[in-house]
Amino acid sequence: MNTNLNSQKTTVKLAFTGLMGALVLVGTYLHIPIPVLGDKTMIHLGNVFCILSGFILGPLYGGAAAGIGSFIFDLIGGWASSAPFTLIFKFLMAFVCGLIANKNANKVSRLVVAAVLGSITYSVLYITKSYIAAVLIGNAADAVKTILITKGTTTLINAIIADVVSVPLFIVINKALLKNHIGIKLSE
């Protein structure tokens, strides 16, 4: 009997992982492209769903949803060379968020800290990768500075949007999930 419950719980988690991965993909498609010296970046809503994945599904399944949804966007959205990095960076974003929020997801302060630290994790990884790529390509110091300022600003905007939107959105969604006896159990 217990095996059946575990199997059912895993099935529900996988279904929610697929759903959240699809939302990450669609949220990333809702973007404003920003060209920067032969490169590109964008302001988008994908990070909202990456953070939300960590909240709803916890570190592993949430990380998988965030990483895979973002990875697929990169593959089909013209960013294929970044896809492996995105898979890892977005996984870690949701993983950190889910790890922190999973301890006590009923406290708003805990959710805010989890969202912010998840966003910071991604931002540091993305800016570091952007810096290394800009230097390896052989850009002049002024070009590297311009690339990092533009990408850093864009990443900061994405992080603020993600953190401000995902926390109240999770509170509303989690109430509905708890009412249907699903809720926080997904992240356990």
N, C-alpha and C positions, 0 to 999 in steps of 0.2 A: 504494500500500500504506500509506504514512504517513497519508494522508487518512482511510483507513478506521479506523486506530487513534485518530486525533484525534476522529473522529465517535463512535466507541465510548466513548471517555473522556468526551466531552460528554454522551452519553446516560446513562452511569452517574452522572455528577455531577448531572444533572437529576433522575434517579430518587431519589438520596439527598437532594437538596434538597426534593423533595416529601415524602419520608419524614420528614425532620427538621422540616419545616414542620408536618406532621400531629402529630408528637410535641410540638412547641411548643404547638399548639392544645389537645391533650389534657392536657398538663401544666398549662396555665393553667386548664383546667376543674377540676382538682383543687385547689380553693382554699377558703380560709376568708374570707368577706366581713367587712369591718370598716366600719361606718357612721361617718361623721365630719361632723357639723354640716350635714346635707343633702347631703353628697357621699358618696363611698365609695372604699374602697381594699381591698386583699386580700393575704393571704399565699398564695402559690401555688408550683407547681413548674415553671412555664413558663420561668423564667430558667435553670433547670438545662439545659434543652434549647436555649436560645438560646446559652449558652456552649458547650455540646457541639457545636452547629452550627458555631461558629467554629473549634473544634478540628478537627473531622472534615473540613469542607468548605473551610476557609480563609476569607479576608475577604469575597469577593464572593458566592459561593454560600451560605456560612454566614450572611452578613448577609441575603440574600434569604430563606432559610428562616426565620430568626428574625423578620424584619419581617413577612413575609406570614402566617406562622402566628399571630402576635400580632394582626395587623390583622384577620384573619378572626374570631378570638375576640372582639375588640372589636365587630365588626359584628353578630355573632349573640348575643353575651353581654350586651347591654344597655349597652355603652360606646361606641356609634357616634360620638359627638362627639369622642372621644379617638382614634379609629382612625387618622387621618392622622399624628398625633404619634407614636403607638405604632409605626406602620410605620417611621418614620424613626429613632426612639430605639432600638428593638430591633435594627434593621439596624445602627446604629452600635455597639451593644453587641457583637454578634457580629463585626462588621468589625474593631474594635479588638482583640478577643480573637484572632481568626484571623490578623490581621496580625502580632501579636507571637509567637503560638505557632508560626506557619508557619516562622519562622526556625530553630527547633530544637525540634521537638515531642517529642524523646526525653528532654529534661531536665525533671524534675519541677519544679524551681525556675522554669523558663521558663513552664511551664503555669500554675503558681500566679500568677505575675506577670501573665500574659495574662488569666486569669480575673478577678483582682482589678481590673485596669485596665478590662476590659470592663464589669464591674459598676459601677465608679466612674463611667464614662462615662454609663451609663444613669441612675444615681442622680442625678447632677448635672443632667442634662437634665430628668428627671422632676420633681425638686424645684423647679427654676427655673420650669418650666411651671406647676406647682401654685401657686407663689407669685404669678406673674403673673395666673393665673386668679382666685385668691382676692382679690387687690387690685382687679382690674378689675370683679369682681362687686360690689365695694363693701363687703366684710366689714370689721368693726371690727378693730382691731389685735389684740385678744385672740382673736378668731375665727381670724384669719390665723395667729397663733402656734399655736393648737390644731390647725388643719389641717396646718400644716407639721410639727409634732412627731409627729402621728399618721402622716402619710404618710411622713415621714423614717424613723421607727422601722420601719414596715412595709417600706419599701424596703431598709433595712439588713438586716432579717431575711431578706428574699428574696435579697439579695446573698450573705449568709453561707451560706445553704442552697445556693444555686447554685454557689458557689465550692468549698465542702466536698464536695459530691456530684459535681460534673462532672469534677473532676480525676481521682479514682480510677476513675470510670466510664469516662472516655476511655481511660485506660491499659489497662483490661480490653478495651474494645471495639476499640481500635487493635491490640492483640495478635491478636485474632481476625481483623480485617480484613487485617493483614499476613500472617497465616498463609494467607489466601486470595488473596494478591497484590493487595489493594485498598488498604488502609491509608492511610498518609500521602500516597500518590500522589493521593488525592482533593483534597487541599488545595493541590496544586501548580498 
